[in-house]
């Protein structure tokens, strides 16, 4: 076991999960996986029974900035090392539909796994298999958890690099803290700004001769629409300006002028 594996299996579990690729046959896929790891905060790449990687070859060409650290720093443990030192999650496209077979069932989606693994107090390793037939039943039978990406039943098999990229994206919260993730909060306009927008919308309706009895309903519909949209300050201000100018230059019918 390497120094890094020893640190990962220390008391209290580890940081970001490791990523293992078993018997990869296409160097480009190894590079793609390394790049996805770099994108989503993972750093420990383990290659099992992999060919040597040419620093001038396809793997490094596909790796992007991961060529600087993740790819050259990869380690080459055995499959036995994974089983002994990690809580392993095997990724497969082919699953069993019910409990009559336990090799590929029960399984979780990557999104479900992201929440589940927060409670695992052990070093975790995501295990991806070969390009042609993935992980064998024998290998999967020794793995702790099974994960599969929901895909069309007509063609559920993904390219190895694609499968790893999708999975690592869904699982990025296990490798990146909140300060590294984009802020999900929407910059919604202040309530006063939005109320001003509603007022100008009402003026716009009146100035354009919208039937008086229909204005309350139109106002409610507009309020519900904006309530779902959560406009930013800039969006609310722009719409307010449009309705204000629309009211200024309106040419309502004669009956509306007499109200």
ABEGO torsion letter per residue (X at the ends): XBAAAAAAABBGEBBBBBBBBBGBABAAAAAAAAAAAAAAGBABBBBBGBBBBBAABAAAAAAEAAAAAAAAABBBBBAAAAAAABBBBBBBABBBABAABAAAOBBBBAAAAAAAAAABBBBBBBBBBBAAAEBBAAAAAABABBBBBBBBAABABBBAAAAAAAAAAAAAAAABBAAABBBABBBBBBAAAAAAAAAAAAAAAAAAGBBAAAAAAAAAAAAAAAAAAGBBAAAAAAAAAAAAAAAAABBBBAAAAAX
